[in-house]
């Protein structure tokens, strides 16, 4: 009897091994063979929505995805124009063994949850577009639009990931007053913000924005993921540094700014920056010395504006490795109200992930706060060098392989991962 039991067990083992040997997996390559990098992120998100885990192969062919073979997944790739390969289980195991080798700078990060995404953006029409919402829409990744009302009502903890749309958290309306104060969109923005401030019991828009900034800080401290671009990056930290200090001139809040505002800044409140100087001229299109857009001398123009991504250790620094996955290590630069960060104003614990070393500028930075994470990305639109107010939205059908846009979408998948703490 025991002999037959052993034979049956052996048969089961052989059959199981045979099934494993001949089963297949899907590899979505993210190197230059991929026809549509941006849509590939949408495929990854869609697969997670089906409760299927994904292997994110860090530094393997541009940060490729490995997932179980299923006809529905292949069909979805075809519909969305995403390149994929069906490989055997043996091939998949060979890839995993390759990237697991101690002397190879690769690793596998398991993606296991669907992040709930919010975009902090005004509900009234704006004369500019937002790269993140363009990327999410193009990649077919769902998100909610929230603004001051939702933040003040305490809805942030219901989300995993928050993007800050082009915003001025100092209450100075982007310093657009000098050039655009007579434009209907500017007047409407002032009206909406003043009404929102009054609704929540604040006399000034700057006070409401500070309250929002503090709610966002609580969100990050509690384990949230914050991503910001353009003016939402430095204005967020300037607002924190200027907590309880009036840095707004009379045309912004009805009374003069504190003449000693600069001396009263508290940089310890900031996520990323220190020792910066306020730009107090209300007619100057700048908030502080953090932004390198108008630094003199700045010998960068559209022809030579590039920044390089750092290569991190996939096994020891998995978080910045995830955030820098790309098929190109040199990325074309692009401008914004905040284009880049003067490196001399970065705190020592900030991780620089992309920089123009010759110009001493950081373009893409990251850090931790409490249990959460933040990422700041300079510039407005990675596919439009100088996107101006009133310009039509970028059509990403013409930029499906944009390395600059890939960095945005890396951040969107970031909360889906089973995190490994950065080792020191």
N, C-alpha and C positions, 0 to 999 in steps of 0.2 A: 504493500500500500504506500509506504513511504517513498519507494522507488518511483511510483506513478506520480506522486505529488511533486517530487523533484523535477521530473520530466515536464510536467505541466507548467511549473514555475519557470523552467528554462525556456519553454515555448513562448510564454507571455513576455519574458525579457527580450527574446529575439524579435518578436513582433513589435514590441515597443521601440526597440532600437531601429528596426526597419522603418517604422513610421517616422521617427525623428530624422533618419538619414534622408528620407525622400520628401519630407514636408518642406515648405518653402516660406520665405519671408520677403517682404518688400523693402527695398533700399531706395530712399529718395535722396539722390546725390545733391549736394549743395556747392559743388565746385563749378567750373566753367561749362560743364556739360548740361547743367540745369537750364531749361528754357525759360522758366519763370520762378525766380527765387522768391518773390514776394507772395505769390499764390501758394507756394509750398508751405509757408507758415500757416496759411489758412487751412491747408490739408491737415497739418499737425494738430491744429486746434479742433478741427472737425472730428478727427480720430479720437481725441481725448473726450469729446462730447459723447462718443459711443462707448465710454468706459473701457477704452483699450489703452494700455500703457505703451509708451514710446521710448525707444532708446535714442537719446541725442548723442551722437558720436562726435565728441568734441575734438576738433582739429583733424578729423578724418574727412577728407574730400570736402573741405569747406564747412564742416559741421553738419554732416548728413544725418538722416533719420532712418532708424531701423524699426520695423513694425511687422506684426503678423500678416501673412499673406491672406487676403480676402478679396473676392471678386468685387465687392462693393467699394473697397478702397481703391482698387485699380481703376474702376469705372469713374470714381470721383476725380482721380488724378487726370484721366483723359478729358473729362468734361471741363476741368479748370486749366488744362494746358500745362500740367506739371509733369516733368520728366520723372519716371520711376523705373526701377529694375526689379525683376523677380529673381531672387537668388535662392539657392538651396540652403537647408539648415547647416550643412557642412561648411558652406561658404560663410554663412553668418557667424558660425563658431570660430572660423579662422580669423575673421575680422576682429571679433571680440578678443581673441588671444593676442592678436597683433597689438591692439591698442592698450591691452593690459600689461604689456611688457614694461618693466621698470625704466628702461632706457629710452622709451618712446614717449614723446610729449603728446599723448592722447589719453582720453578717458571716456567712459560712457556715463551719461547722466540720465537717470530715469525720470521721465515726465509722467505724472500720475494723476493730476487733478486739472479741472477746468477753472482757470482763474476768472473771477468776476471783475469786469473792467468798467471803470468810470472815467469819463473825460470831463474835467472842470472847465466849463466854457459858458459864456453868456448866452442867454436864449434869444436875445435880439440880434438882428442881422449885423454882421461885422464886415468891414471892407477888405478883409484878408482871409485866407484859408489857413488851415492848420494841418501840418504834415502828418501828425499822428492819426487824426480822423480820416484823412485821405488814405493812409496806409491800412487802417482797420477796415474801411469800406471796401477798398480794392481787394484785400485778402479775404474778405467775407467773414470777418471776426466780429461778433456782436459786442456792443458796448452801450452804456447808458450815459446820457449827458446830464450832468448835475452842475449846480452853481451855488451861490451863497446861501440860498434858501435851504437847499438840501443839506449843505454842510452844517449850517447853524441848527438844523433840526436833528443832528446827530446820526445821519445816515452813512457816514464814511465807514464805520466798522463793518458794514454789510458788504463791503467790497474788498478785493485782494490787491488791486492795482489801480493807481490813480495817476492820470496824466494832467498836467497843468497846461492848459491852452495859453497862447500868447496873452500874457496878463501883466499888469503892473500892480503888485501888492502893496506899493507904498502910497497909493491913493492919489497919484499924480497923473492918472489917465495916459500913461505912456509918454509923458512929456510932449504930447501932440498939440498942446494949447497954441503955441506960437504960429504953427502952420495951418492947423485944421479947425480952430475953434468955431469958425463960421459954417462948417460943413454939417449937414443934417445928421450924419452918423455919429459925429462927435457929440453934438447936443443931445441926441437920443441916449448915448452911453452915459452921459452925466446925469440925465434925468432918471434913468433906470437905476443907476447906482445910488443916487441920493434917496430915491424912494425905498430901495432895499435897506439902506442904512437906517432910515427912520422906522421902517417896519420892525427892525430888530432892536430898536431902542438906542441907536447911536446918533450923535449929532454930526459926525463927519464920516465920509466914506473911508478915510484912512483908518478910523477906529474899527469899522466893520471889517476891512481887509485884514487888520491885525488879528481880530478875533478868528477869522477864517484861517489865517496862517497858523495860529496856535492849535486850532482843531486839526489841521493837517499834520502838525508836529506830533500831536497825540496819536493820530492814526499811524504814523511811521513808528513811533516809540512802541506801539502795541503790536507791531509785526507787519505793518503794511509796506507796500512797495510804491515808491514815489518816482515818477519820471517827469522831467520838465525840460522844455526847450525855449530858446530865444529869451525874451525879457522875463519870462516866468522863473528863470534860474536865479539871476542876480537880484532881481527885485524881491524875491522871497527872502533871501538872506539879509538884504538891506532892511526890510521890514522887521525882521527879528532883531537886528542890531539896534534899530531905532525904536524899540519897544518903549512906549511912554515918552517919546521925544517927538516934537513936532518938526518934521522935515519938509512939510508942504508949505509953499508960498501962498499968498493971499488969493490968487486966481484959482487955486485948487480947492481950498477949504475955507476961505472967507477971512482968514487972519494970517499975519506974517509967520514965517518959520522961526523956530528958536534960534537966535543968533549964535548960541553955543552948542548947536546940535552936533557938530563934528566931534567935539570933545566929550559928548555924552554917549556916543555910540558904545555899545557893549558887544564886542565881537565874540565873546564866549557863547552867546545865544545862537550863533550861526552854524549851519551844517558844514559849509565848505570854505568860507572866505574869512579873511582877517585883514586888519590894518588898511582897508580901502578908504578912499576919500569920497565924500559926497560931491556930486555936481549940483551946485545950488542955483545956477542960472536957469530960470524957468523956460527960457527960449532955446536952451541947448537940448538937443535930442539925445540925452544921455542921463543916466541915474547916478552912476558912480564910476570910479576908476577901475572897477573890476573888468569891464568890457574892453576888449582890445580893438574894437571897430575903428575908433578915431584916435588911437594912440599914435603919437608922432615921435620919431619917424616910423612909418609902417610901409614897407616896400612890397607889400603883397597886393596882387591884382588878380583878376579872373584867370589869367594865363599861368600864373605860378602858385595859385592857392591850392595846396594839398595838405593833408595831415596823415600821419602814419599811425597805425594801430600797434599797440604793444603786444608782444607775444608772452602770454603768461603760462605758468605751469598748470596743465590741465588736472594733474593729480593733487597739486598742493594749493592752487588758487582757482578752484573750479568756477567761482562766481564771476570774476572778471573774464575768465576764459569763455564762459557762456555768452557774456555780453559783447564780446569782440569777435564772435564767429563770422567769418566772411570769406568770400572767394577772392577778395582783393585786400591787401594789407596797406596799400596807399589809396586814400579816399579823396575824391575831389571835394575841395572846400566850398562853402556857400555862406552867404552873409545873412544877417538878421539885425534886429534892433540890438540884440546881444549876439555877437558873432563868435567870440572866443574869450577865454579867460586869461588875464595876465597871471602868469604862474607865480609871480612874487606875492600874490594875495591869497594863494591856496594854503589851507591849514596842512600841517605835516602829516596828518592821518588820511588825507585824501588820496585816492588811487587814481592816477592819471592813466586813462586807457587809450587816448588818442591825442596827439600833439603835433604842432609845427615847431620842431625844436629850434630851428634857425631864428624864428620870430619870438621864441620864449612864450608861446601861447599853448594853452591846453584847450582842446575842443570837446572832450568827452571824458567826464570824471564821475567817480562813484565813491560811495561811502556807506557806513552803517550808522544808525542812530537808534539806541535802545534795542528792541528786538527786530527792527525793520531795516530797510535799505532805501537809499535814494540814488538817482542817477541824473546828472545835468548834462545836456547836449547843446552846444552852442550853435546858433544859426536858425534860420526859419524854414527853409525848404531844400532838402538835399538834392532835388532835381532841377532847381531854379536858382541860379547863382545869386541874383539880387531881386527877390520877389517883392514888388512894390505894392503899396496900398492901391486897391482897385484892379490889380492884375487878375486875369482869369485863373481859376484853379488849375493846378498841374494835372495832366491826364497821365496816370501811371501806366496806362496801356503802352505808352511810349518809353517807359522806364522799368520794365519788369525785372531787370537785373541790377537795380541800383544798390550799390554797396552802402551808400549813405542811408537809404531807407531800411536796409537790412538791420542796421544797428538799432533802429526803433523797434523792429519786430522781435529782435533778440530779447529785448526788455519785456515784451508782452508775454513771451513764453517762460521767462525767468520764474514767475511765481508757481508755475506748474511743476517745477523740479523738486525732487527730494534733496533738500539742501545739505551741503557739507560745509561746516564752518571753515573760514579761511584760517590756515595754520600760520603760526608765528614762530 
